[in-house]
Amino acid sequence: MIRPAACERTRAYVSLRLDGELAELEQRMLDAHLPACSACSAYADDVAAATRAVRATPLAQLRRPLAPRVRRARPVRVHHVAAVAAGVLVVVGAGTAVDRGGDVTRRQTASPLAWPTPKRYLSDAALREEQSLLALTKPGSPLPQLRF
């Protein structure tokens, strides 16, 4: 059920009045609304009766005192071990990417349309010649023979 904003505000004021926290202006607004709204007036009576019953009930005596459970923080060592393990994984991963000659290699999936990529050339002139041959090759034509 959707209540008007004035009723919602009045219900909040009822609770504040029972706790002694209602300001003078809010008290006047509450006093003006309750006689005009039977639903809010009934709500105020019900809440006041429940509050009186709770406050009149004697406190129960506990057999033993309650102590809040304190969660222990994880030891700092766990964080250190995790950081070291991550560092080792990075170093091992980088080490597998570098081959014995020091060149970084990339694993590529074999594709019939992929250009062959040589690792090393005997001279810069040979490299430029093969690059120019690859640049002139049209799609669909046979690939030029590469010399290694």
Secondary structure, 3 states (H helix, E strand, C coil): CCCCHHHHHHHHHHHHHHCCCCCHHHHHHHHHHCCCCHHHHHHHHHHHHHHHHHHHCCCCCCCCCCCCCCCCCCCHHHHHHHHHHHHHHHHHHHHHHECCCCCECCCCCCCCCCCCCCCCCCCHHHHHHHHHHHHHCCCCCCCCCCCC
